[in-house]
Amino acid sequence: MSKRWQVQDAKARFSELIETSLAEGPQIVTRRGVDTAVLVAIDEWRRMEERARPELKELLLAPEARTDTLTPPRRKHRTRLAPRFE
């Protein structure tokens, strides 16, 4: 069960926050009573990232085009000045 930490308590007892996150699961940090951030163990974070990444089959069968995720971004090249012939 996740526990809520006020931001000042989280800062003052950061090591305890980390240990509690590792032992008990995600910990919620609040600012002025509003949920603001969550501290999770890195293994859990990586599992969540992996599950969120679409598989190739899902991309190919999707009704809308998703070419943004299939092609890597182009590198920006400097433009060269044209040579001057005299």
Residue, then its C-alpha position, 0 to 999 in steps of 0.5 A: m500500500s502506498k503511503r503519502w509523504q508531504v514534500q518537507d517530510a520527503k526531503a527531510r527523510f529521503s533515505e527512509l522514503i527510498e527504503t519504504s519504496l523498495a520494501e512496500g512499493p510506490q510512495i506518493v509525495t504531496r505538495r499542499g495536500v495535492d498528489t504531485a509525484v510518485l517514487v517507485a523502485i527502478d525495477e518496477w519503473r523499467r517494467m512499466e516502461e516495457r509494457a508501455r512500449p508498443e510492439l511492431k505488430e500493434l504498430l502495423l495493425a493500428p488503424e492510424a499511421r504511426t510513422d513517427t515512432l518507426t523512423p528515427p529523427r533526422r540529424k541536423h546537418r550544417t549547410r555548406l557554402a557553395p564554392r566560389f569559382e573565379 
